[in-house]
Amino acid sequence: MLAETQFFTEGDGEPVAVENAGAAGDVLLVCEHASSQIPKRYGTLGLSEDALSSHIAWDPGALAVSQLMSRQLAAVLIYQRFSRLVYDCNRPPESPAAMRDSSEIFRIPGNEDLSEAERSLRTASLYLPFQGRIRDEIEVRRRQGRRTVLVTIHSFNPVYFGERREVEIGILHDKDSRLADAMLKAAADTRLYRVERNEPYGPEDGVTHTLELHATADGLLNVMIEVRNDLISDETGQGVVADFLTGLLREALEAI
Ligand SMILES: [Zn+2]
């Protein structure tokens, strides 16, 4: 098997990025689908430029919203610097969705018939360092007697398989719904956005992997936030959504 360091080509950079490291806030922000960058060794994966810049490659706007929230909440932000097309860091290695050979209406030629060695290489190069960095961050805080509130930030496409999605912001949770419940309560009277529980995805779709891995078992407050990407396609929209979500989180955390 190739050494981990050989996976990346000069200019690719590191798989994991950390912003606002050492920030004092309780919230830890995570963005698994922050980037559409493909490691150079994979070229285009056989996809068109349009597909490579579309929502199948990344969550457009999610990183920008996370960065704004990171400053507002004094929160450490950890994000993956490579596309989910190569490895979807919100899925465990054994999941078929970790390295998909199709996404919505697109076939992904570069992901067809992957060998076990190739799957292991991607897992070791992209998934393990990413989830390992989150685990380390939580562990350091635990030793310092600090708490961690785990919040993952995503975006979704307004149209999926030809269907228009009316929900604008989804508040997602798995077994531990404390933070999601408090956020939904705080959002109950808003006229700004249509906010719904476990939409447009839910735990049955396997999307709460990061939450389960780091928070649910240890009793840490956690939530996954999905924002419709047409609302965060420019700086103005990103700012309004970030302000709204920061407000919801603050109100919810005060109420718990
Ligand atoms: Zn996502």
Boltz pocket constraint, residues with backbone or C-beta under 6 A from the ligand:
constraints:
  - pocket:
      binder: B
      contacts: [[A, 33], [A, 59], [A, 153], [A, 154], [A, 155]]
      max_distance: 6.0
